[in-house]
Amino acid sequence: MKLLKSPYTLPNGSVLQNRIAKSAMSENMGTFKNAPTKNLIKAYEVWAKGEAGLLITGNVMIDSRAIGESRNVVVEDRSNFELLQVWAKTVEGTGTHIWPQINHPGRQAFASINKKVVAPSAISLKMGGLTSMFMEPTPLMEEEIWDIIKRFGNTAKILQDAGFSGCQIHGAHGYLVSQFLSPLSNIRQDKWGGSLENRARFVVEIYREIRARVGTDYPIGIKINSADFQRGGFSEEESMEVVQLLSKEGIDLIEISGGTYEKPAMVGHKQKKSTQEREAYFLDYIEKVRKLTQKPLMLTGGFRTAALMEKALTDGKLDVVGLARPFCIYPEIAQDIFTGKRTTFEIIIPKSGIAFIDKTGGVELPWYELQIHRLGKGKRPKNNMSGTSAFIFSLKNIFIKSFIKN
Ligand SMILES: Cc1cc2nc3c(=O)[nH]c(=O)nc-3n(C[C@H](O)[C@H](O)[C@H](O)COP(=O)(O)O)c2cc1C
């Protein structure tokens, strides 16, 4: 595992101690007022001891009026600054980097926990039996767009001051940045819609705003979709153009993923069988991207064997291996690989037995969130946890906050 174990220097000079990164997973472990909790921090203490090169946190929201899940952490001012400092300190002395993922959900926000939902255009999510859980979004006005851009910068700056060693813009999975990029969710006719250049303006301005706030030496990454896997949506060709645009701007790490709530390709659903069965879902795409940018590339989705991780690095397809679900079941996965304790990391796909829920990953994600909650309580992962407990947990998360006054 020579390359997996080797350090990697990002363009700004930050050194990752090895090539294994924990990709973002929404922990849903904040308070109902969206502050970080001791348990959330405890989970990161566990991961920090596992010797990964980089830990990317679950999405941190930039605006308390726009949350994806009821217990997301929101950073919009310095009110929880000391807790953020403790969170950032979890990696102290381990050589691991910790970067928050910064996000705005746009229309992918449950109606029960948001008073108003905004997006580039008034186009509702189409989620089959779950559609009614989301409301029709209100199109953003010009000044609201700029407010959100400023908020991304503000959140990044607070987190930088708290001690996080870099940050990642969530530009994937159908959240607001990805809504602007996709012609299916963005039908604006002003400078924020239409041509790809216009649709990409939002993410470019976010990058510039964060850069202006955090300075030139601070790493800024992005997670971007290879495609949203929807007819007429954000395509591979467009994704490659955006990668080139952001490379020119100076982005420090590009993480490739794919899919949206409507087509959850990021966890292997909704893809062609041949792709789904193959380990590392977006490997074909990253090969094409490699030819277009010199910037560091990270690939996430489906990696399950140390052998394939090493091979992808040796073949020069990518620089950093991103893993999400395996970090829930094997929290010390990097250490396990480096000590030879384990080299294969099978994951579990829990089901509720209700077809339309299982199709959207509606049980799978909460099942993995619950494993993170176990880490936060000082417990070990529990592979035989039932899909039903995850289902009940997710219902609580969707509805309880609506009864709690902020
Ligand atoms: C519980 C859970 C929460 C997730 N939350 C996020 C998130 O906040 N941001 C994000 O970019 N991806 C999120 N993802 C997607 C993962 O980062 C990753 O792209 C996906 O799980 C595929 O990687 P894997 O096959 O290694 O799990 C989440 C995945 C899971 C299982």
The ligand as an SDF file (V2000), in Angstrom:
LIG
                    3D

 31 33  0  0  0  0  0  0  0  0999 V2000
  -25.0950    9.0130    6.4010 C   0  0  0  0  0  0  0  0  0  0  0  0
  -24.5530    9.7000    5.1900 C   0  0  0  0  0  0  0  0  0  0  0  0
  -24.5610   11.0810    5.1450 C   0  0  0  0  0  0  0  0  0  0  0  0
  -24.0170   11.7480    4.0390 C   0  0  0  0  0  0  0  0  0  0  0  0
  -23.9390   13.1120    4.0830 N   0  0  0  0  0  0  0  0  0  0  0  0
  -23.2340   13.7610    3.1270 C   0  0  0  0  0  0  0  0  0  0  0  0
  -22.9430   15.1360    3.2660 C   0  0  0  0  0  0  0  0  0  0  0  0
  -23.2730   15.8070    4.2540 O   0  0  0  0  0  0  0  0  0  0  0  0
  -22.2520   15.7180    2.2610 N   0  0  0  0  0  0  0  0  0  0  0  0
  -21.8160   15.0210    1.1690 C   0  0  0  0  0  0  0  0  0  0  0  0
  -21.1610   15.6010    0.3040 O   0  0  0  0  0  0  0  0  0  0  0  0
  -22.0630   13.7210    1.0340 N   0  0  0  0  0  0  0  0  0  0  0  0
  -22.7370   13.0630    1.9920 C   0  0  0  0  0  0  0  0  0  0  0  0
  -22.9150   11.7080    1.8810 N   0  0  0  0  0  0  0  0  0  0  0  0
  -22.3820   11.0010    0.7140 C   0  0  0  0  0  0  0  0  0  0  0  0
  -20.9690   10.4830    0.9780 C   0  0  0  0  0  0  0  0  0  0  0  0
  -20.0450   11.5200    1.2280 O   0  0  0  0  0  0  0  0  0  0  0  0
  -20.4320    9.6710   -0.2080 C   0  0  0  0  0  0  0  0  0  0  0  0
  -20.3850   10.5090   -1.3410 O   0  0  0  0  0  0  0  0  0  0  0  0
  -21.2800    8.4350   -0.5040 C   0  0  0  0  0  0  0  0  0  0  0  0
  -21.6830    7.7890    0.6930 O   0  0  0  0  0  0  0  0  0  0  0  0
  -20.5070    7.4380   -1.3590 C   0  0  0  0  0  0  0  0  0  0  0  0
  -19.3100    7.0430   -0.7310 O   0  0  0  0  0  0  0  0  0  0  0  0
  -19.1660    5.5940   -0.0310 P   0  0  0  0  0  0  0  0  0  0  0  0
  -19.5180    4.5840   -1.0730 O   0  0  0  0  0  0  0  0  0  0  0  0
  -17.7130    5.5190    0.3750 O   0  0  0  0  0  0  0  0  0  0  0  0
  -20.1050    5.5680    1.1110 O   0  0  0  0  0  0  0  0  0  0  0  0
  -23.4950   11.0050    2.9400 C   0  0  0  0  0  0  0  0  0  0  0  0
  -23.5240    9.6240    2.9860 C   0  0  0  0  0  0  0  0  0  0  0  0
  -24.0310    8.9610    4.0850 C   0  0  0  0  0  0  0  0  0  0  0  0
  -24.0020    7.4630    4.1150 C   0  0  0  0  0  0  0  0  0  0  0  0
  1  2  1  0
  2  3  1  0
  2 30  2  0
  3  4  2  0
  4  5  1  0
  4 28  1  0
  5  6  2  0
  6  7  1  0
  6 13  1  0
  7  8  2  0
  7  9  1  0
  9 10  1  0
 10 11  2  0
 10 12  1  0
 12 13  2  0
 13 14  1  0
 14 15  1  0
 14 28  1  0
 15 16  1  0
 16 17  1  0
 16 18  1  0
 18 19  1  0
 18 20  1  0
 20 21  1  0
 20 22  1  0
 22 23  1  0
 23 24  1  0
 24 25  2  0
 24 26  1  0
 24 27  1  0
 28 29  2  0
 29 30  1  0
 30 31  1  0
M  END
$$$$
